[in-house]
Amino acid sequence: MAVREIGTDKYQLDVSRGVGNRTRMVFYGSKAEAEKAYTYLKRQCDQEDGRQKKSYNNIGDLVNAHLEYEKLHKAHKTWEEKDRILRGPIMSMFRKMHFDFVYTSTIEAYKRKRVNDIGKKHRAINLELIYFSGFWKWAYQNGYCQTMPIKMSKLPYKRKPPKVLTKSECMAIFHNAGPHRQAMFLCLYHAGLRANEVMTLKRYNVDFTGCSITVIGKGDKTRTVPMTQTLSEAMKRHFSLMDDLISNPKTKVPWDETLAFPSLRTGKQLTDIRRPLWNAIEKAGILKKVTPHILRHSFATHMLEADADLRTIQELLGHEDIATTQVYTHVAINKKRTAVDLLE
């Protein structure tokens, strides 16, 4: 049979292309949609056979090439997450399908399957759909399919307001860190950098004349963040001490002199900055669980509390969507509500 039902709203499309040559794909949707997809698939296969085009690739045939592309254009941690998701849950359903036959009903079937698999972890499923849509866009741009990605509605998810520190807690951390770490932590709090942006920051991207830092963020997007006087002085002090270390003939560390914050132990790029932060937190007597990203959250929240413009904060943080920045308004309004409640 050309269209064979193999499960609930699940069909196998089978196009014969001569002796020993056939194209098979899995399709999720109604019987009518499956038959429509089969007609389209057969027409495409006939065109390919006549014009000797590239083979009609299943989604599973493209994942390696896409991930190789992503590896060159994404941060390593982002690439690892994409690799895990695309090879895991996405391939478990879409491996034998083709992008041209993915409909809204197919995406809805995927969401139902994932909710059954992992429960109400809607944020995780929404991220899977984002990565799948990016994969589809890449396939379209490279001629592997004829349809652009369809709009995929997200599962309802209410993001928890981020945890933040008070200004006094932030200052206590800086006062209990050495000059190298102090400059590093101030990049998180006074400039709103991500941890990975701090670890990969280059010295030549710190401009003391213009008092600003050029940041290479997610997706290699560049943004310019002004330095406060406190951050500028801390960076000058840090660079001066680094120059002394690098020029010391007794130092046998092979320094990467392009990095703003090389590892003081290896001279190479840092892979984690949590441990030195935890050491400063312990010395400061702060009992909260603190991560480097909480300093970035605190940067955004404290600026909102000071009535800074939301769009400006979005640009400083490097958020592509202002909805991501708006999560900080919940934190700021809660503090204002607490202050107003004092009138009761």
Helices and strands as residue ranges (DSSP letters): E 3-7, E 10-16, E 22-28, H 31-51, H 59-73, H 76-85, I 86-90, H 91-94, G 99-101, H 104-118, H 122-141, H 167-175, H 179-189, H 195-199, G 203-205, E 206-207, E 212-216, G 218-220, E 222-226, H 229-247, H 274-284, H 292-305, H 310-317, H 322-325, H 327-341
